[in-house]
Amino acid sequence: MSAMRLDHMLLAVRDLDTATFDFRQRLGMNVVVGGVHPGRGTHNSLVHFGSAYLELISVNDPSHERSRPFLQHLESGDAPYTFALAVDDLDAAGKALTARGLGVEAARDGSRQTPEGVLLKWKSAQIVPARGGPSAEAPPLPFLIEWQGDQAGQGWFRDRVVQGRHPVPWGPVHALIIATRDPIGLAREYTRLFGWEVGGSGDPIHLVMPGGSGVNLALGQAPAIVLVSGTPRAPMDQANIVVGKAAQRRLERYGAGVIGLAIKTPNIHEAVDALARRGARVHEATGGRWAAVDPADAHGMLIELIA
């Protein structure tokens, strides 16, 4: 099985300028203007966390057919959209996933022009349920991305590490968080279809991607996948309630899917205090090992801080 790693999560927002401002001012993040996607009708801003990044994506030209899924997703407001897995060889990864019972659409060339005039290029392919499969039962599926390793691409990886420094002590991404009504069942499906492995034990379920840290090696350790249900975990403190509500909202609006990121911090108390001074509502869990930012302060996205 081809190695893969979490590359980025997409947060769909109605107004990119507003979201960019809010993530900078309220959440203390170093948000970088990304650029325009030619032929897609979208533009973005990016927040780097070393090991992965957050893409704030919005529609700037609704006449493009490829912008319609974003417009439909945004009908109920800003919300996490999907996530991307990086691979070194898109064709090989697609064949491996097809052999495991998934469908992989034809690869598309992608690019965006940065404000500095640099053209970044990649290939991507959407993962879909196998033809004839029970699409209603399918797990939340990401898309694959292979970054072009030209001079611009190598500079992009260096920039991703450098720009992962923020006014609030945010560190690298610890995990992508996915909401599901059946964490155990979804873990089995991801293990069967992707070859991921359950890391550790207990609730929530952590999934790791074997060999993932070797993909785009300069980015460091590959993040995990965390599966949560819509039922708050014990103890019933405010942090767990925030997570449970975020999961339930996702399930009610769209069904199972991505709801946010867990991000490491070198000092959780310092980070919580800094966010509170900026006006963000953030709740420490019992024991002080992690905290949750209210999604209302992050354009519908759940953010966990992990010590």
N, C-alpha and C positions, 0 to 999 in steps of 0.2 A: 504494500500500500504506500502511495506517495505521501511524504510528510507534508503537513500543512500547519499553519498557525493563524490565530486571530490577527487580522490586519487592521480592521477598523469597524466601527459601528456607525450607522447612519441615523441621525435624528432629523426627521422632516419638520421644517418650520415654515410658517406662512410668510414671515418677514425676516429675511436674513440679517438686515442691519440691526433690528431690535434684538434678535437672539445673540448676535455677536456682541453687542453692547452689554447685554445682561450677563453673559458668561464671563466677560472681562470684569465688569464692575461688581456684580453681586457674588460671583463664585471665585473671583481672583485667579482666573485662568489666562494664560498667554494665548489668545485667540489670533490666528493668522488668517488673513484674507486669502482664500485659495484661488479662485478664478472661475471662469465660465467653461461649461462643457459644450463644445461645439456640436450642433446637431441634436442636442438632448433637451434644450430648453431649461436647463438648471444651472445654478451657480452655488458656490459653497464657501464656507470658512472652516478652518481646521484647528483642533486642539490636540497637541501631541503629548503623550504620556510615556515616551521612551519606547516601551514594548509594543504599543498599539496607539491608535488615535481615534478621536471622535470627529465625525464629519457632520457639520451643520449644513443641511442641503435644502434648497428652496427653489421654487419655480420662478424663473425670470422671463420665460416666454411660453405661455400656455398653449400656443398654436402647435407646438411640437408634439407629435404622437407619444414620444417616450416620456413626456412629462405628465401624462394622464394618470398613471398609477400614483404618483405623488399627490396630485390634486385630489384624487379619491381618498387617499389615506388621510389627508388633511381636513376632510369635511367635518370631522369631530374635534379638530384642533391639533396643535403641535403634539407629536408623539414619535417614539422610536419606530424605525421603519424596518431595517434588516441589518445584516452584518456580512462582512467579507472575510474569506479565508485566503491567505496568501500561500502560493505554491511556487516552486522553482520551475516546474515544467507543467504547463496547463494541459497539454495534450495527454501526457502520461497520467496525470491526476484524473482527468475525465474518463479515461479508459478504465482505471482502477475502480472508480465509483460506479461506472456502468456495470462492471463485473459483479459488484456487490448488490445490484438491484436498483440503482438510482438512474435517473435520466440526466444527461448533461446537454444543454443546448449548445448550438454552434458558437464558437468563440467570436467575440466582437472586439475590434480595435477601439481603444479609448484614448483620450488625451484631454489636457486642459492647459491653458496658457496662464502662467502665474502673473501677478502684477509686475514682476521684474522682467517679463518677456521670455521666461524659460518655458519650453514646451515639454511637459512630462507625458510619457506614453506608457500604455499598458494593454494587456489583453484580459478580457473577463468572459466568464460563462456562467449562466444561471444553472443551479442544480434544481431539478424538478422531480416529482414522483415518477417512477417508471410507468411507461404507457400501460393503461389498463389497471393500474394499481388504485387502491382506495384513497383518492386524493383527500377526502375529508378526514382520514385518519393519519395523513402524512405528518411527520414532525416538521417543525419550523426549519426551512432549508435556506442556507445562505447562497452567496455566489462566490466563485473562485476568481482570484486575480493574480496575474503574473506581471510584475513590474519590469519594464525594459531596463536592462542594466547598462545603458549608454552613459556618457558623461553626466547628462542631466539627471539620470536615474540614480547614479552613485551619489551625486550631490544631494538628492532628495533624501536618501537614507541618512546622510550626515546631518542634514537640517532637522530631520525628525527627532534626533537625539538632542541636539542643541536647543531646539525650541520647546522641549519638554521641561522647561523651567518656568515656574509660576510665582506670582506674588504670595499666594497661599501655598503652604508646603505640600503640594500634590506630587506624588511619585509615579511610578509605572503602573500600568493596568494590571490588576491582580486577576480579574475574571470578567467575562461577559455574563450577564444575568438574563436568564430565560424563564418566563412564566409558563406553567403548564398545570393542568388539573391532575396529572399523573406523573410526578417526577421519576418514580421507579420505572414505569413503563417507557417513558421517553429516554431514560438512560439506557435501557436495553436496546431501543431502536438506534440510538446514536452509536452504541457499541457495535451493533450488527452492521450498520450501513457505512460507518466511517472508520471503524477500528479504534475508536477512542477508548480510554480506560478509566474506570472509576478510581479516583484518587482519595485515599483516606476512607473514613466512615462517618456515618451520622447524617444529620440534617443541617444544612442543605447538602444535596449531592454535588460533588465536584467531579468534572470530567477533564482529563488531560489528553493532549494529542501527542502520541509517541513521535519523537524526532522533530517536534515543532520548533524547538529552539534553534535547530540547524537551518531553518528557512529564514532568509534575510538575517544572517548571523549577527550583523552589527547591532541589531535591536535588542539583544539580550534574551532573557528567559521568556518563553512563550506563555501568554496568559492561559488560564483554564476557562471552562464553561461551568457555570453554576445554575442548577435547576431549582426553582422555587414554586410553591403552590400559592393559591390565593388565600390560604389559611394562615394567619399570623403564627409564628413559632413561639414557643415558650422560651423565656418568660414573656408575659404579655406587656412588655415595656413599650414606650412610644416608638422606638426604633423598629422593633419587629412589627408593630402595627402599620407603620409607614410602608414597609416592604410588602406586607400582606395586602394592603389597599392598592398599591401600585400593580401588583400581580393580578388582583381581581379586576381592576379597571381594564387592563390589557385583555384579559380573558373575555370580559363582557363586550368590549368594543370590536376586537379583531380575532379572538381565539388565541391559542398558544403562540408565543413569540417573544422577541427580545424586549426587555424593559429598561435596561441600563447597564452601567459598569460599576464594578468594585475597584477602587483605586487605592493603592498603598500610600501611606504617608509616614514620614519618619517620626512625627510627633502628633498623635491624634488629638491631644488636648489643645495644643497650639493651633492646629488646623480648625478645630471646632470653634475656638474663641475667635480666630480670624474671620471665619465665615459669619459668625454671629454679629461681629462688628460691622460687617458689610450688609447686614439685613437679611441674610439667608436663614431660613428655619432649618436647624440641624439638630438631631436628637442622638445622644450617646446611648448605646446599649448598656444594659446592666453588666458591670465589670469593666467597662471602659475600653474594650478591645476593638470596637468598631462603632460606627455612627452612620446615620442615614440622613440625607438631605431631602427635604420635602420636594417631590416632583413639581409642585406648583412653582417652585423657585428655579427650576431647571427645564422649563418648557416641556413638561410632561415626562422627563427622563428621571429615572431613579439613579441616584449616585450614592454608593456606599464608600465610606472611608475605612480602610483596614490598617490596623497597627502592624 
